[in-house]
């Protein structure tokens, strides 16, 4: 009998996009091989990695059949289709559209403007300026998102069931903390995020719990 191959996730502990996929894999109970790509050292630009992912970004997911997927929305939708237990998308059309709206606000409107590569291109090694810029754009995005969630949220982003929207929200809140965003104006986002972090699938996927989380950060915490 042929041994079944595990799926592979190329990712970086601090990448919020990688974090989304780790949550989804945990939510689905999928055993996978973790391969660290240290984007802080430019490892994503290596010839070997670029052959797999020409966009030179993380995450990258390789299915157990050996098929390659990039982009978190595509990866999560694939996982939901292939592993239907514990669905991440509602069946009802309008509710599913609400989930996708929240996902796209985070992935398309907020995430790119606070991305490390964008900040370094603009501000180089000036951490004060990078923090100021990232904090501004996350807070601006959260202002609209808070109003959206006021209409959709129950226990979680959309009603009382975990959806893909929650898997995008939690990592972005982690980024908000990293960039010193004042979260007091966002009580709904904060409540949902705090609730999500009590779930093992979300807490285990947190950057601090990954094998490539630096030892020096553990000792300084």
C-alpha positions in Angstrom: 0.0 0.0 0.0 1.3 3.4 -0.9 1.8 5.8 2.0 -0.3 8.9 1.6 1.6 12.1 1.2 0.9 15.0 3.6 0.0 18.4 2.1 2.8 21.0 2.5 2.5 24.6 3.7 5.3 27.0 2.9 4.9 29.9 5.3 6.4 32.3 7.7 5.4 32.5 11.3 4.8 36.3 11.3 2.9 36.4 7.9 -0.8 37.1 8.6 -1.6 35.5 5.2 0.2 32.3 6.4 -1.6 32.5 9.7 -5.0 32.4 7.9 -4.1 29.1 6.2 -2.8 27.6 9.5 -6.1 28.4 11.1 -8.0 26.8 8.3 -5.8 23.6 8.4 -6.3 23.3 12.1 -10.1 24.0 11.8 -10.3 21.1 9.2 -8.1 18.8 11.3 -5.6 18.4 8.4 -2.2 17.1 9.2 0.4 18.9 7.1 4.2 19.5 6.7 5.3 22.9 7.9 8.1 24.4 5.8 9.4 27.8 7.0 10.2 30.5 4.5 12.0 33.3 6.3 10.9 36.4 4.4 12.9 38.6 6.8 16.0 37.3 5.1 14.7 37.2 1.6 14.3 33.4 1.5 11.1 33.8 -0.6 13.3 35.2 -3.4 15.5 32.1 -3.6 15.7 30.3 -7.0 14.3 27.1 -5.5 11.3 28.8 -4.0 10.5 31.1 -7.0 10.3 27.9 -9.1 7.4 26.9 -7.0 5.9 30.3 -6.5 6.9 32.9 -9.2 5.3 35.7 -7.1 7.9 35.1 -4.4 5.3 35.4 -1.6 3.9 33.2 1.2 1.9 31.2 1.8 2.2 28.4 -0.7 0.2 25.2 -0.3 0.9 21.9 -2.0 -1.9 19.4 -1.9 -1.4 15.8 -1.0 -1.6 15.1 -4.8 1.2 17.5 -5.4 -0.8 20.4 -6.9 0.4 23.9 -6.1 -1.8 26.7 -4.8 -1.0 30.3 -3.8 -3.3 33.1 -2.5 -5.1 32.5 0.8 -8.7 32.9 -0.5 -8.0 30.2 -3.2 -6.3 27.9 -0.6 -9.2 28.2 1.9 -11.8 27.7 -0.7 -10.0 24.6 -2.0 -9.8 23.2 1.6 -13.5 23.8 2.1 -14.4 22.0 -1.1 -12.0 19.0 -0.6 -12.5 18.7 3.2 -16.3 19.5 3.6 -16.4 18.8 7.4 -16.6 21.9 9.5 -17.4 24.2 6.6 -15.9 27.7 6.5 -18.5 29.2 4.1 -22.3 29.4 4.7 -24.6 27.7 2.3 -27.1 30.6 2.1 -26.1 32.9 -0.7 -26.5 36.3 1.0 -24.7 35.2 4.2 -21.9 33.8 2.1 -21.6 37.1 0.3 -21.4 38.9 3.7 -18.5 36.6 4.6 -16.7 37.3 1.3 -17.2 41.1 1.8 -15.4 41.0 5.1 -12.7 38.7 3.7 -12.1 41.1 0.9 -12.1 44.2 3.1 -9.3 42.6 5.1 -7.4 41.0 2.3 -7.7 43.7 -0.4 -8.3 47.0 1.4 -6.3 46.7 4.7 -3.7 44.1 4.3 -1.7 45.5 1.3 -1.3 48.9 2.9 0.3 47.6 6.1 2.3 44.9 4.4 6.0 44.8 5.5 7.3 44.9 1.9 5.3 48.1 1.2 6.4 49.7 4.4 10.0 49.0 3.8 9.8 50.3 0.3 8.5 53.6 1.6 10.3 53.9 5.0 13.3 51.6 4.9 14.5 50.8 8.4 12.6 53.7 10.1 10.5 51.7 12.5 8.8 54.7 13.9 7.5 55.8 10.5 6.6 52.2 9.5 4.6 51.8 12.7 2.8 55.2 12.2 1.9 54.3 8.6 0.8 50.7 9.3 -1.2 51.8 12.4 -3.0 54.6 10.4 -4.1 52.2 7.5 -5.2 49.4 9.8 -7.2 51.8 12.0 -8.8 53.4 8.8 -9.8 50.0 7.6 -11.0 48.8 11.0 -13.3 51.9 11.1 -15.3 50.6 8.2 -15.0 47.0 9.2 -16.4 47.8 12.7 -19.5 49.2 11.1 -19.9 46.2 8.8 -19.6 43.8 11.8 -22.2 45.8 13.7 -24.7 44.5 11.1 -23.4 40.9 10.6 -21.8 39.8 13.9 -23.2 37.4 16.4 -20.6 35.5 18.5 -18.3 35.7 15.4 -18.0 37.9 12.3 -21.1 36.6 10.6 -23.6 35.1 13.1 -22.7 32.4 15.5 -20.7 30.1 13.4 -17.0 30.2 12.5 -16.5 31.3 8.9 -13.6 32.3 6.6 -14.2 35.9 7.8 -13.0 35.0 11.3 -9.9 33.3 9.8 -9.0 36.6 8.2 -10.0 38.8 11.2 -7.8 37.2 13.8 -4.5 37.6 12.0 -5.2 41.2 11.1 -5.9 41.9 14.8 -2.6 40.3 15.6 -1.0 42.7 13.1 -2.9 45.6 14.7 -1.3 44.8 18.0 2.1 44.5 16.4 1.7 48.0 14.9 0.4 49.5 18.1 -3.1 50.3 16.8 -5.4 51.7 19.5 -8.2 49.1 19.6 -10.5 51.0 22.0 -12.6 52.4 19.0 -13.2 48.9 17.8 -15.1 47.0 20.5 -16.8 44.5 18.2 -13.6 43.6 16.4 -11.9 43.2 19.8 -14.7 41.1 21.3 -14.7 38.8 18.3 -10.9 38.5 18.2 -10.7 37.8 22.0 -13.4 35.1 21.6 -11.6 33.5 18.6 -8.3 33.3 20.5 -10.0 31.1 23.2 -10.4 28.4 20.4 -7.4 26.0 20.1 -7.5 26.1 16.3 -6.8 29.9 16.4 -4.4 30.0 19.3 -2.3 27.1 18.1 -1.9 28.9 14.7 -0.7 32.1 16.3 2.8 33.2 15.3 4.3 32.7 18.7 3.4 29.0 18.5 5.1 28.2 15.2 8.4 26.2 14.9 10.2 29.1 13.2 9.3 31.6 15.9 12.7 33.0 16.9 14.1 31.7 20.2 15.3 35.2 21.1 11.7 36.5 21.0 10.6 33.7 23.3 13.2 34.6 25.9 12.5 38.3 25.7 8.7 37.8 26.0 
